[in-house]
């Protein structure tokens, strides 16, 4: 089995992109994705992204296998990489914007004049049943709600971005041992579909520092949906403005939560690293 691929990263959150436009099912299995993502015995990545044919009037469909073989509903850094990948596949016929079907709904990335990609990430889900989490009644918000994790009490705010996010604000993100506490949050029984966890330090109301433990991928350098969810949590807890820069270990994202239509907009880079062929 031979698979041609392109390696991308969005602020160090790295992916293997596969042109899967000829069929509606991913070209490889989740087990093969785990092998591809292995940083010692494979190509190395946080996940594998497939560019599939569009559905219901969309241009394309995106599916993602995480590095552990689980399937992600959505990935903000990944969809920016996919948008650039699609433009390279289409060449001179490339659009500046695409409507992409994802398990989390239709997402629209758009190429900006400076080369960055701005993505309409949709409206965040704030009810506990939508996130989902059992930290509140299904129709209630989870804002600054206490939870005990690994014997310690944390105040958390939960936001759904098509995938679940649990956000907590801390004095200094560099003091958090993500390798220890991250898995405890991810597998906590209050999150029936597990969770991504963001630890946020407020530098200014318009500038946040973030570290993340991603569901199914672990410690990563960036998480686009997490940056969006963190700004929403910051607004709900009166910690930040509706427009803010989020600094991650891999770089910065610009996030806007529109007061007009409640939609979230994320702007950031997508970088091609190399192309190759995998003999599976």
N, C-alpha and C positions, 0 to 999 in steps of 0.2 A: 504494500500500500504506500503510495507516494502522495504527500500533501504539500502543496506550495503555500507559504505563509509570509506575512509581513509582521515584523516586530515593531510595536509602538509603545510610547509611554506618555502619560499625562501627569506631569509633575512627579515623575518617578513611579507612579502607579502603572505597572507595565502589563502589556497584553500581547497575545498572539492573535493576529487577525487572519481569518480564512475567507476567501471568496467562495461563498456557498450559494451563489445566485442560480445555479442550475437545478437545485432541488430544495424542497421545503423542510428537509430534516438535516440536522448537523452532520457533517462529513465524518466526524469521529465520535466515539463513545465517551462518556464521562471518565471511564477508566483510562482511556488513551489521553484524555485531557490532563489527568493527574501526572502521567508520564511526561507529557510535553512541558508542563509547568515546573517540573523538578529542576531546581537550580544547579544540581550536581550531575544528574544523569540525563537531563533533557535540555530543552531550550532555555527554560527559566522564565516564569511570568506569574503574575497574580491571577491570571485567568485567560481563557480562550474565548474570542468573540467571533461569531459567525454572521456574515452578511447574507441574509436569506431573501427570497423574493417578497415583495410587499403583499399586504393583506388589506382588503376592504378599502381600496383606494390609496393606500400609503405607497411610498416609493420603495421602501425596503422593510425587512423585519430583522430585528437584532435579538440574538439569543447568546447567553453567556454561561460558560461553565467555569466555576471558581477553581482555584488550585487544589481544592480537596474533592473535586468532582461534583459538588452540589451545584444547582442551577440558580443563578441570581435573577431577580426580577428586573433590576435596573442598576446602572452604574454611570455616574455622571462623567468621570474621567474617561470611561470606556466609550461613551457615545460621542464624545469629542473626537477620539481617535478613529471611531468608525466613520464619522463624517468626512474626515480628511482621507481615509482609506477609500471611501466610495468616490470621492472626487478624483483620486488618482486612477481608479479603475475606469471611470467614464472619460477621462482625458478632456479633450476640447469640448465635449458635450456636457461637462459637469455643471451642476446647478450650484448656486450659492447657498441654498437651503434645501433640506430634505425633511419629509414627514416619515418618521420611522416608527413602526409598530414594535412595542416591547411588551413583556408580560405586565408591566406597570401602566400601560396605556400608550398613546401616541405622543412622541417627543419630537420637537423640531429644533435641530441644530442649524445655525447659520454662520457662514464664514464672514468675519469682519474685515475691514480694509487693512488692519494691521496684522492680519494673519491669524489672530486668535479666533476662537469659536465661541459664539454666544448661544446658549441653549435655553429654550423655554422649557423649564422643568415641571410646569403644571402647578396645581394648587396643592399645598401640603395637607395631609390628613391629620387631624388633631384629636379626634375622638379615640378613646382607648381601644374600642373594638375594631377600629380601622388600622391601628398601628401594626399589629395588635399587641396588647398587653393587658394583664389582669390587675394592674395597679390601681384601676378605678373602674367604675361601672362603664359598660360599653359605650354609652352616649356622653360620657364625661371626659374632660381634658385631664391630662397628667402634667401638672406644672408644679415644679419644686416639691415633688412628692418624695417622702423618705422611703428608702429601700435598704435592706441590710444585705451586703455582699461581702463574702469572705470575712465575716465578723465585724465589718465596719459599716456605719450608717452613712448613706449618700443621699443628697437631694437631687432628684432627676426630673427632667422634662422629656416627654416622649413625642416623637413626630414620625409620621409615616410618609415616605417618599416613594411609595411603591415597594419599598423595603423598610424594615423597622429600624428606628434609631432611638437610642437612649443617650441623652446629653446631660453632663454634669459640669458645673463651673467650679474651678479650682484656683488657688492662688498662684501656682507655678506648675505648668504642665511638665517641666523637666524632672520633677520629683516623683512622677507617677511611674510605677513599674508595670508597664502595659503587658509584658509577657506573663506576669503573675495575675493581675486583676482582670485583664481583658477576657480570658476564657471563662472566668467566674461570672462576669456580666453576660457574655454570649449565651451561656447555657443555664442561666437563672430560670427557675420555673415560672417567673412572672412574664416570661416572653415565650409563648407557645411555638413561635416560628424562629426562635433564637433572636439575637439582636446585634446590630452594629452599635458600638459605644464610642462616643466622642467626649474627650476631656478638653475643656475650654478655659483659656486664660484671657480675661478682658484687659487688653492694653489700653484701648480707648473705646468709646462707644462705636467708632467706625473701624476698629481694628481688633481682630481676635487672633489668638494663637491656638492651634488645634492639634491634638494627637488622636489617633484613631486605632481601634481594634475592630477589624472588619469580620463580619459573619462569613465563615467559609474561607477566608483568606488570611486572617490573623493580622499581624503588625504590617501596615503598609505606609508608604510615604505620603499618600494623599487619598482622599475620598470625596468626590464631587457631591454626591447626595448627602454625605455627612456634613459638608460645609454649608449646604443649603439648609439642612435641618438645624444646624447650630445657630444660624442667624435667626431662624424662626424661634428657636428656644430663647435666644437672647432678647428678642423683641417681647415675647410672652412674659419673660422674667424681668423686663426693664433693664437689661444689661447692655443692650446695643441698639444701634439705629437700624432702620430697614434696609439701608445700603451700607455694606461693610466689606472690607478686605479681610479674607481669612488666610492667615499664614500657616502653611503646613510644612512638615519637614522637607517636602519636595519642591516647595515654591508657593506662590500666592494665587488665589482665586478671587474674583470680584463677584459678590452676591448681592442681588437686589430682590427684596420681597415687596412687590408693588402694592401700595395701599389702594390703588384704583381698582384692580381686578383680582388681587390676592395671589397672583401667579408669581412664581420664583424664576429668576433669570440668573444663570451662571455663565461667567466669561473666563476663559482660560486657554492655554495652549494645548496642542497635540503634536507630538514629535515622532517622525518616522526614524527608526533606528537602523534596521537592515531587513533584507528579504532573504528567504532560504527555502530549502526543500527538506522535508522530513520523511525518512524511510521508515514507516511503521511496521 
